[in-house]
Amino acid sequence: MGTFILDKKKAITFMPDPNAYNVMIRITDPRNEFPVLKYEHLYREILLLKFYDVEDLNSGLYSFNENHLEKIIDFFDVHRNCKNMVIHCDEGRSRSAAAAIGWFLFNDVKSGIYKLYHDGFHYPNRRMVNLFFKHFKEDTRRIDKWEREMFSKPDRNS
């Protein structure tokens, strides 16, 4: 099973295995439109979600909520046997990474979560992560530790 986390530019031209069971989750801001995918016909189903990449409910912006969580969990359930789960958001770093964490929790692949927090590129949206962990009755203490480690290191992209 492959899990692909992409930004929207890469998602446009990403070609999944044409002979496989491929699905996609697309996430963008409410003010944006989804760009046309070159290989859209290769996906069995595509879930479209719009919410801002914010973690603070007091921001006043439309953020990830229980309704989004339910839609994603239902999507996971319907496509539990897919070969490729492709997830993209605008930058491919925060919302898509958090959705991938949900997929890893759904499939009990904890090593994938560890890799996301330690690759120096992804910064999973904490609100999303918390809701996924709560849904799957998982303890977030490891995430707390990994985030402290991640934010205590110098920026690798500088």
Number of C-alpha atoms within 10 A of each C-alpha: 10 11 15 18 26 21 18 22 15 15 25 17 13 16 14 21 12 11 8 13 18 23 22 24 21 22 26 21 16 13 8 11 10 16 10 11 16 12 14 18 10 18 19 13 16 15 13 13 17 19 18 15 23 19 14 11 12 8 9 8 14 14 20 21 13 12 9 15 17 13 14 20 19 12 18 19 12 11 17 14 12 15 17 19 23 22 27 27 26 21 16 24 19 23 31 30 27 27 26 25 26 26 24 16 20 18 11 13 13 12 10 16 20 14 11 19 19 15 10 13 16 20 20 23 20 19 19 27 20 17 17 24 18 12 16 13 10 12 11 13 9 11 17 12 10 16 16 11 12 18 10 9 9 8 10 7 6 4
